[in-house]
Amino acid sequence: MGTETEHLDRVFLTMRPDLYRKILGIVRNSAEAEELTQDAYLRVRRSLDRAVPGNLEGFLWQTARNLALDHMRRRKVRSAHEDENFDGGQAHAVADPQPSIEEQAIGKDLVRAFNRALLGLPPRARSVWCLSRLQGLSYPEIAQRLGVSPNTVFNDMKLAMAVLLEVRERLDR
């Protein structure tokens, strides 16, 4: 894998100025052309995990061209749906970002179920979960505070998370 990526790096560095100019000719925006040029490299690099193309240069050219054309299609669709006369005064018509009453009720039910599940945990596991999730302590800090090993903290946390995941799955059904 290393030799293919090294070869791609050399090819890209050689082709980069020409790729950029080609993309710029399509999108007519230097910042977008720069970003799409980099995206083309990243796409080709990721594709090397699956297979090595026979003609790396051609594959890079085609990937860059396709990304530029896709970008232009998205821009065209977006401009057809955007209101050019939007002045910001219409912002009151946008949906409220606050959760609906139903979502709030579901959230409260979830919190109550989690609280019941946490109270059913062994005390040390409950303490580990609270110290980690509520106070933001690391496992070694929790281990030191509770006088146990970091592996014990990990196992207690694993138990707590399994119980909470089970509660979540039950409520989602």
C-alpha positions in Angstrom: 0.0 0.0 0.0 2.8 2.4 0.8 4.3 2.4 -2.7 0.9 3.1 -4.3 0.3 6.1 -2.1 3.8 7.3 -2.6 3.3 7.0 -6.4 0.0 8.9 -6.1 1.6 11.6 -4.0 4.3 12.1 -6.8 1.7 12.0 -9.6 -0.6 14.5 -7.7 2.2 17.0 -7.0 3.1 16.9 -10.7 -0.5 17.2 -11.9 -1.8 19.5 -9.3 -1.5 22.9 -11.1 -3.1 21.4 -14.3 -5.9 19.8 -12.2 -6.5 23.1 -10.4 -6.8 25.0 -13.8 -9.1 22.4 -15.3 -11.4 22.5 -12.2 -11.2 26.3 -12.1 -12.4 26.4 -15.7 -15.5 24.4 -14.7 -16.4 26.0 -11.4 -15.1 29.6 -11.9 -14.3 30.0 -8.3 -10.7 29.7 -7.0 -11.6 28.7 -3.5 -13.9 26.0 -4.7 -11.4 24.8 -7.3 -8.7 24.5 -4.6 -11.1 22.5 -2.4 -12.2 20.2 -5.3 -8.5 19.6 -6.3 -7.8 18.4 -2.8 -11.0 16.4 -2.7 -9.9 14.6 -5.9 -6.6 13.6 -4.4 -8.4 12.3 -1.2 -10.9 10.3 -3.2 -8.2 8.7 -5.3 -6.2 8.0 -2.2 -9.1 6.3 -0.5 -9.8 4.3 -3.6 -6.3 2.8 -3.3 -7.6 0.8 -0.3 -10.0 -1.1 -2.7 -7.9 -1.4 -5.9 -5.1 0.3 -7.8 -6.2 1.8 -11.1 -4.3 0.8 -14.1 -3.9 4.4 -15.2 -3.5 6.5 -12.1 -3.1 9.8 -13.9 -6.3 9.2 -16.0 -8.2 8.1 -12.9 -7.1 11.3 -11.1 -8.1 13.5 -14.1 -11.5 11.8 -14.3 -12.1 12.0 -10.6 -11.3 15.7 -10.5 -13.6 16.4 -13.5 -16.5 14.4 -12.0 -16.2 16.2 -8.7 -16.2 19.6 -10.5 -19.3 18.7 -12.6 -21.1 17.3 -9.6 -20.3 20.5 -7.7 -21.8 22.5 -10.5 -25.0 20.3 -10.6 -25.5 20.8 -6.9 -24.9 24.5 -7.2 -27.5 24.7 -10.0 -30.1 22.7 -8.0 -29.4 24.8 -4.9 -29.8 28.1 -6.7 -33.1 26.9 -8.2 -34.4 26.4 -4.7 -32.9 29.3 -2.8 -34.7 32.6 -2.5 -32.4 35.3 -3.7 -34.7 37.9 -2.1 -34.4 36.5 1.4 -33.7 39.5 3.6 -33.6 37.9 7.1 -36.8 39.5 8.1 -38.5 36.3 7.2 -36.5 34.3 9.7 -39.5 34.2 12.0 -41.0 31.7 9.6 -38.3 29.2 10.3 -39.2 26.2 12.4 -38.6 26.5 16.2 -35.3 24.8 17.2 -36.8 23.8 20.5 -37.9 20.1 20.8 -41.6 19.5 20.4 -43.8 18.6 23.4 -43.7 14.9 22.4 -39.9 15.0 22.1 -39.7 16.6 25.6 -41.9 13.9 27.0 -39.8 11.2 25.4 -36.7 12.8 26.8 -38.1 12.9 30.3 -39.1 9.3 30.1 -35.6 8.4 29.0 -34.1 10.3 31.9 -36.4 8.6 34.4 -35.5 5.2 33.0 -31.8 6.0 33.1 -32.1 7.2 36.7 -33.9 3.9 37.7 -31.2 1.9 35.9 -28.4 3.8 37.5 -29.9 3.3 40.9 -30.0 -0.4 40.2 -26.3 -0.6 39.5 -23.8 -1.7 42.2 -22.7 1.5 44.0 -19.1 1.4 42.7 -20.3 1.1 39.1 -22.8 3.9 39.6 -19.9 6.1 41.1 -17.7 5.3 38.1 -20.3 6.3 35.7 -21.1 9.5 37.5 -17.5 10.5 37.9 -16.8 9.8 34.2 -19.9 11.2 32.6 -21.0 13.9 34.9 -17.7 15.1 36.3 -15.5 14.3 33.3 -12.8 12.4 35.1 -10.5 10.0 33.3 -10.4 6.3 34.1 -7.0 6.7 35.9 -8.4 9.6 37.9 -11.4 7.6 38.9 -9.3 4.6 39.8 -7.1 6.8 42.1 -10.1 8.5 43.7 -11.9 5.1 44.4 -8.8 3.2 45.3 -9.2 0.6 42.5 -7.3 -0.4 39.4 -8.1 1.3 36.0 -9.2 -2.1 34.7 -11.8 -2.3 37.5 -13.0 1.2 36.5 -13.2 0.0 32.8 -15.2 -3.0 33.8 -17.6 -1.0 36.0 -18.1 1.5 33.2 -18.7 -1.3 30.7 -21.4 -2.7 33.0 -23.0 0.7 33.4 -23.0 1.4 29.7 -24.4 -2.0 28.9 -27.3 -1.5 31.3 -28.0 2.0 29.9 -27.9 0.7 26.4 -30.3 -2.0 27.2 -32.7 0.6 28.7 -32.4 2.7 25.5 -33.1 -0.3 23.3 -36.1 -1.2 25.4 -37.5 2.3 25.1 -36.8 2.5 21.3 -38.9 -0.7 20.7 
